[in-house]
Amino acid sequence: MSPSDADLLPPVELLFDGTNNLSDYVQIGEGFVNYFLLNHARLLPHEAVLDLGSGVGQKSRPLSRYLTKRYEGLDIMPDAVAWCQSAYTRFPIFRFQVADIHSAFYNPAGTQRPEEYTLPYEDETFDLVVLSSVFTHLLPAAVARYLGEISRVLRPGGRCVATYFLLNPDALRGIRDNKNTISAPHRWSEGCFVADLEKPEATVFHEESGIREMYAGAGMNIVEMTFGNWPGRTDLVGCLQDAILSVKP
């Protein structure tokens, strides 16, 4: 870790992004950025990045050493956004703002419905949009809306990296054999299963076929899928969730 990164490590009590210690926070953030954003999405330093679900900067911290043009972070957790706004003051190209979106699990006081939300950015202004562990907390109508908005704000040739819990024959075999480490046994709607019927956004599984249809409907081309180890797969990447890399033609 670079000494200059010390002030970009959040307080442990703010961690809510699947980690509960700073060692995992650093390892996951560095690994995701290096593997998915730099090596596979081929992010270049001068490109503009939108990080949806930016949290407490798990991805922005390694990107602060790389990007030279623009980074926008958007999250529904006011405390996380406030911390990032304070921590990244020495990085003028890094900006963070709150999305006033309702989530029964994360932001019950939010006023805007996710399936109706409009991203607060102009058309065709980003080269890369990142969503790490966002669609695992959104129901199908909201995912479809987000993908449409992502397509709108991406420039032609722009990429999107998003993670999911995808249901396909391989994942269903792992669930049947009790190999899965994450469970969502309750059908919520067509193509969607949840872990908690009272707070469905807590954990959401999406059927891969339905997600593919949503990308097509948004005018996005899926170019790569990396399947995670959550259903008991043996993988070389060490990624819990499934990841989709897509491109706007």
Summary of the structure (lengths in Angstrom):
residues: 249
radius of gyration: 17.1
end to end distance: 37.1
largest distance: 50.2
contacts: 808
relative contact order: 0.13
helix: 33%
strand: 25%
